[in-house]
């Protein structure tokens, strides 16, 4: 009736569809979890300070590092 090759191929295809569906569902649930996590953490907290201030400090640090790297690249001794 059916050759064993066709049966194995069909079973493999069905298994692949099941695994892909499970992974897609897990991805969707994980994205929903992260979305809820981000909604919960909206706004600055009093105990942590402003996120904008931390970003400014980090930006200033990166600018300082760039200046040092440019000095090294041009051969200036700091």
C-alpha positions, -999 to +999 in steps of 0.1 A: +000+000+000+024+027+012+061+024+008+082+027+041+100+057+026+068+076+022+056+067+057+089+078+072+089+111+052+053+118+063+060+111+099+091+133+098+071+161+082+044+158+109+070+158+136+087+189+122+053+207+120+046+198+156+080+210+168+078+242+148+043+249+162+056+244+198+086+267+192+064+293+177+040+292+207+070+294+231+084+324+212+050+341+213+047+335+251+082+347+257+076+379+238+044+385+258+064+379+290+090+405+280+063+430+270+047+427+304+081+430+320+088+462+302+053+476+310+059+469+347+093+487+347+080+519+330+091+552+345+120+560+367+122+546+403+131+568+432+157+544+446+176+540+413+175+576+401+168+587+366+177+564+337+185+595+317+212+605+341+228+571+339+227+573+301+244+607+301+272+594+324+277+564+301+277+586+270+303+609+286+324+578+294+322+566+258+332+600+245+363+600+268+372+566+256+369+577+220+392+607+226+418+584+242+416+560+212+419+588+187+450+601+206+465+566+205+458+563+168+474+597+161+505+588+181+500+614+209+512+602+243+487+608+271 
